[in-house]
Amino acid sequence: MPRSHLWLLVAIAVSAVVTAASGRLDPYWLDVLLGVGINIILAVSLNLINGFTGQFSLGHAGFMAVGAYTAATITTTLGIRLGWPPGLLRWVLFPSGLLAGGLLAAVAGLAVGAPSLRLKGDYLAIVTLGFGEIIKVILQNVKAVGGATGLYGIPAYTNPLWTYAWAALTVYVVWGLLNSTYGRGFVAVADDEVAAEAMGLNPTRYKIHAFVIGAFFAGVAGGLYAHLKGYISPSGFDFNKSIEIVVMVILGGRGRHLGVILAAILLTVVQEPLRRLGDWRMILYAVLLISLMILRPQGLFTWPVRQRRAAS
């Protein structure tokens, strides 16, 4: 069995063990633990777009919102109408809602990516930022999903097994894709788009694929978030949320798998005491981002790649 498959199975098995023991954990720290897993999914999926394909996207919170509202609507409306026992709702309807949320977010990623990915740099960032704001405004005016007041009564189905199984699957898919023959095209496009095109690659196609895959996992993370908090509102998926995810990627080092995961863990844990600062927390984030770009643009969790000795 390939080592990557083995690591995926080990991660899922550990998640199942933690779920079995979750009843003994403090509810506050269990919430933090689940938040860490959700942020790992968000950071790793955005790293595929920002880090490995070189596209600066500020619309990840919008994809997350699409997944969160889709999954929550399915479990809150169909859950009542179907009349299934709690076990079927948790183990059949909930994962179905997550998949539906991820797929609809992927469609949104295709819709925003196809016409706009011929743009570069600041222009693409502005378009993706506008997409996130459009999603928020639409949700604020749709009464069927609660409008500006948000959606209440979402069942608490998110547990360590679902969260970390999806986190492990996200890492596995992104890592496996980038280490495949096709996935090398993502890195080539990020390094030099003109040279990649001259070698016969289609940069726009690679960018769209990165957007669709990243949006899918962001949608799944949104569904997990909705069923962790029990309540979602459009204001929870605004520009500030996108900035939080971008900071995780930049802090960990764009294009670094392990660095981004460590940054997601660090920022999730650190921001708990910082919540007392209110809106000042985002100012602190901005200062952190500017300082990193000046002092350590390669990221905090980066280190030289050890060169393997050639076999003598």
Secondary structure, DSSP 8 states (H G I E B T S, - for coil): --HHHHHHHHHHHHHHHHHHTGGGS-HHHHHHHHHHHHHHHHHHHHIIIIIIS------HHHHHHHHHHHHHHIIIIIHHHH---HHHIIIIIHHHHHHHHHHHHHHHHHHHHHHHTT--HHHHHHHHHHHHHHHHHHHHT-GGGTGGG-B--------HHHHHHHHHHHHHHHHHHHTSTTTHHHHHHHH-HHHHHHTT--HHHHHHHHHHHHHHHHHHHHHHHHHHHS-B-GGGGSHHHHHHHHHHHHHH-TT-HHHHHHHHHHHHHHHHHHGGGTTHHHHHHHHHHHHHHHH-TT-SS-----------
